[in-house]
Amino acid sequence: MASTSSDPLARLEATLSVAGTAPSRRMLVIVNPYATTVSDRLKNLVVYALRGSYLVDAIDTESRDHATELCRQAAKDGYDVVVAFGGDGTVNEAANGLVGSDTALTCLPGGRTNVYCRLLGIPTDPSTQPSTCLRWRTTGGRAASISRA
């Protein structure tokens, strides 16, 4: 009989089969550490949940328009997807940085209102974010073109 661990990270690792084949897709998680619901613990859980499917890097924004700069560099560096983890301002900056690139953008709500995430049907409850990331592994995503209006 297999033993089950009481350690949540060990259970998550077993669920994700991290020891399997190494992922080849690259993901950059851009985190606004000042967003309402963002915490170091939640950021670490999200990154850990995504590591089963992506080579994940996470960077905290440091100032206004920093997410735009980070996204421009991510597109140049060949990242497959960028996750904007913050509020609507973080998503806006990230989108502006990816205009004209082939790098995909998605978001995780971390702000107070999260209008963009609500429009996409992404749950805004912080406790569901790791499971939202796990669903990305199996459902993929929808593609949409980003252009300036």
C-alpha positions as CSV (number, residue, x, y, z in Angstrom):
1,M,0.0,0.0,0.0
2,A,1.4,3.4,-1.0
3,S,1.9,5.9,1.7
4,T,0.5,9.4,1.3
5,S,2.5,12.3,2.5
6,S,1.1,15.0,4.7
7,D,3.5,17.5,3.1
8,P,1.5,19.6,0.5
9,L,4.5,20.2,-1.7
10,A,5.3,16.5,-1.8
11,R,1.7,15.7,-2.8
12,L,1.7,18.4,-5.5
13,E,5.0,17.1,-6.9
14,A,3.5,13.6,-7.0
15,T,0.4,14.9,-8.8
16,L,2.4,16.8,-11.3
17,S,4.9,13.9,-11.9
18,V,7.7,16.4,-11.9
19,A,10.2,13.6,-12.1
20,G,8.9,12.7,-15.6
21,T,10.1,14.3,-18.8
22,A,11.5,17.8,-18.6
23,P,9.3,20.5,-20.0
24,S,10.6,22.4,-23.1
25,R,8.2,25.4,-23.1
26,R,9.4,28.6,-21.4
27,M,7.2,30.7,-19.2
28,L,7.8,34.0,-17.5
29,V,5.6,34.9,-14.5
30,I,5.7,38.7,-13.9
31,V,4.6,39.4,-10.4
32,N,3.4,42.7,-9.0
33,P,4.4,42.2,-5.3
34,Y,2.3,45.2,-4.3
35,A,-1.0,43.9,-5.7
36,T,-3.7,43.3,-3.2
37,T,-3.7,39.5,-2.9
38,V,-0.2,38.6,-4.0
39,S,2.1,37.1,-1.4
40,D,5.4,35.3,-1.6
41,R,3.7,32.1,-0.5
42,L,1.1,32.3,-3.2
43,K,3.7,33.2,-5.8
44,N,5.8,30.2,-4.8
45,L,2.8,27.8,-5.0
46,V,1.8,29.2,-8.5
47,V,5.4,28.8,-9.8
48,Y,5.7,25.3,-8.4
49,A,2.4,24.2,-9.9
50,L,3.5,25.5,-13.3
51,R,6.9,23.8,-13.2
52,G,5.5,20.4,-14.3
53,S,4.7,21.8,-17.8
54,Y,7.0,24.8,-18.2
55,L,10.5,26.0,-17.6
56,V,9.3,28.8,-15.3
57,D,11.1,32.0,-14.3
58,A,9.4,34.6,-12.0
59,I,10.3,38.2,-11.7
60,D,8.8,40.9,-9.4
61,T,8.1,44.3,-10.9
62,E,10.0,47.1,-9.4
63,S,8.4,50.2,-10.8
64,R,5.7,51.6,-13.2
65,D,6.2,50.2,-16.7
66,H,8.6,47.6,-15.5
67,A,6.3,44.8,-16.7
68,T,6.3,46.3,-20.2
69,E,10.1,46.2,-20.3
70,L,10.1,42.7,-18.9
71,C,7.6,41.5,-21.5
72,R,9.6,43.1,-24.4
73,Q,12.7,41.3,-23.2
74,A,10.8,38.0,-22.7
75,A,9.6,38.1,-26.3
76,K,13.1,38.8,-27.6
77,D,14.4,35.9,-25.4
78,G,11.9,33.5,-27.0
79,Y,9.6,32.8,-24.0
80,D,6.5,30.9,-25.1
81,V,4.1,32.5,-22.6
82,V,4.0,35.3,-20.1
83,V,1.8,35.3,-17.0
84,A,0.8,38.7,-15.6
85,F,0.3,38.0,-11.9
86,G,-1.2,41.2,-10.4
87,G,-4.0,43.6,-11.1
88,D,-5.4,45.1,-14.3
89,G,-2.5,47.6,-14.4
90,T,0.0,44.7,-14.5
91,V,-2.0,43.0,-17.3
92,N,-2.1,46.2,-19.3
93,E,1.6,46.8,-19.0
94,A,2.4,43.2,-20.0
95,A,0.1,43.4,-23.0
96,N,1.7,46.6,-24.1
97,G,5.1,44.9,-23.9
98,L,4.0,41.9,-26.1
99,V,2.4,43.9,-28.9
100,G,3.6,42.6,-32.2
101,S,5.3,39.4,-30.7
102,D,4.4,35.8,-30.9
103,T,4.6,35.4,-27.1
104,A,1.3,34.4,-25.5
105,L,-0.1,36.3,-22.5
106,T,-2.3,35.1,-19.8
107,C,-3.0,36.4,-16.3
108,L,-3.6,35.4,-12.7
109,P,-5.6,37.8,-10.6
110,G,-3.8,39.5,-7.8
111,G,-5.4,42.9,-7.7
112,R,-8.5,44.3,-6.1
113,T,-10.9,44.3,-9.0
114,N,-9.4,42.1,-11.7
115,V,-11.7,43.2,-14.5
116,Y,-9.7,41.6,-17.2
117,C,-9.5,38.2,-15.5
118,R,-13.3,38.3,-14.8
119,L,-13.9,39.0,-18.5
120,L,-11.8,35.9,-19.4
121,G,-13.6,33.7,-16.8
122,I,-10.5,33.3,-14.7
123,P,-11.5,32.7,-11.0
124,T,-10.5,35.6,-8.9
125,D,-10.2,33.8,-5.5
126,P,-6.5,33.6,-4.7
127,S,-6.9,30.1,-3.2
128,T,-7.9,28.7,-6.6
129,Q,-4.8,30.0,-8.5
130,P,-2.7,26.9,-8.1
131,S,-5.6,24.7,-9.4
132,T,-6.2,27.2,-12.3
133,C,-2.5,26.7,-13.3
134,L,-2.9,23.0,-13.1
135,R,-5.9,23.2,-15.5
136,W,-3.7,25.1,-18.0
137,R,-1.7,21.9,-18.3
138,T,-4.6,19.9,-19.7
139,T,-6.9,22.5,-21.4
140,G,-4.3,24.7,-23.2
141,G,-5.5,28.2,-23.9
142,R,-7.3,30.4,-26.4
143,A,-5.3,32.5,-28.8
144,A,-6.1,36.1,-29.5
145,S,-4.2,38.8,-31.4
146,I,-3.0,41.8,-29.5
147,S,-3.1,45.1,-31.4
148,R,-3.2,48.7,-30.7
149,A,-6.5,50.5,-31.1
